[in-house]
Amino acid sequence: MYSAPKATWAVLRLLYMQIALCVAIILESALLQKSGIAATFALSFNGVFEQGFVWQILTATLVHTNPLQLLFNCLTLWMFGSELEQRWGRSGFLRFYLICALGATLSFLALSAAFPAMRGDVFFSAAGVNLGLLIAYAIYWPERQVWFFFLFPVRMKFVALITGVIALSYAVSSAPFVLSAAGHLGGLLAAGTLLLLTGGEPSRLGKVFDSLAARFRPKTVHIQGSGDAAAGKTGEPAIHEARIDAILDKISRDGMKSLTNAEKKFLRDASDRMNRTRH
């Protein structure tokens, strides 16, 4: 059975930001009858592309306009995010959170771009990220039981399945909130893609990018031969170990004075190249 974890560093700070934003939005609405804060941080196609509010792509998943919505999303983040941060580490968890958030907001923007009539719609929800957290948690602890909607115990694998089906059904429906539902599904798909690419460890994301870059990086063919002419043809300076060994043997045997100017220049160039490689 699930037991409540201690809130971790990144989870706590995300909770603080969400609570602070929600309190500010509610106070502004109650005292000033305005909604400037929500309009500034919630996501809209017009806000990003006409007003230049590009930060909305990241802040939309932190915005809540009512306490119940805030409570549910904060509980989900705390219950599942804390253990995932303990497993992945702070940087791995934040990478996962950021990519899920981008998956949600970019999906919303893409659909808004495809349907101009919907460009006035606004998106603010942590549900896309929380769906990603649920899926990741279910992958690691599929048999663990949690209190579904705080009513009855259900295994995590079924919780993830049910919530995924609900998100998908909303995303393909013709309901007025289709854009928001598509955003939620985008976060879910981003989470699944990231977990698939990294083998379930988001902290390996940098290695995945390095591996992909290596596949498309031009290969250098080192041509064995004397002189730098062959190295120049490859586009990169080639350091010929055999020639270096021969020069070092000559120094050991006859001293530095026995080297020709060309051999001295070759050693200096080789040393410079190795120093640049280290830095």
PyMOL commands that set and color helices and strands:
alter all, ss='L'
color gray80, all
select helices_A, chain A and resi 9-32+36-41+45-49+56-62+67-88+90-114+116-118+127-140+156-171+178-197+202-216+229-234+241-254+256-258+261-278
alter helices_A, ss='H'
color red, helices_A
select strands_A, chain A and resi 43-44+122-123+145-148+152-155
alter strands_A, ss='S'
color yellow, strands_A
deselect
rebuild
show_as cartoon
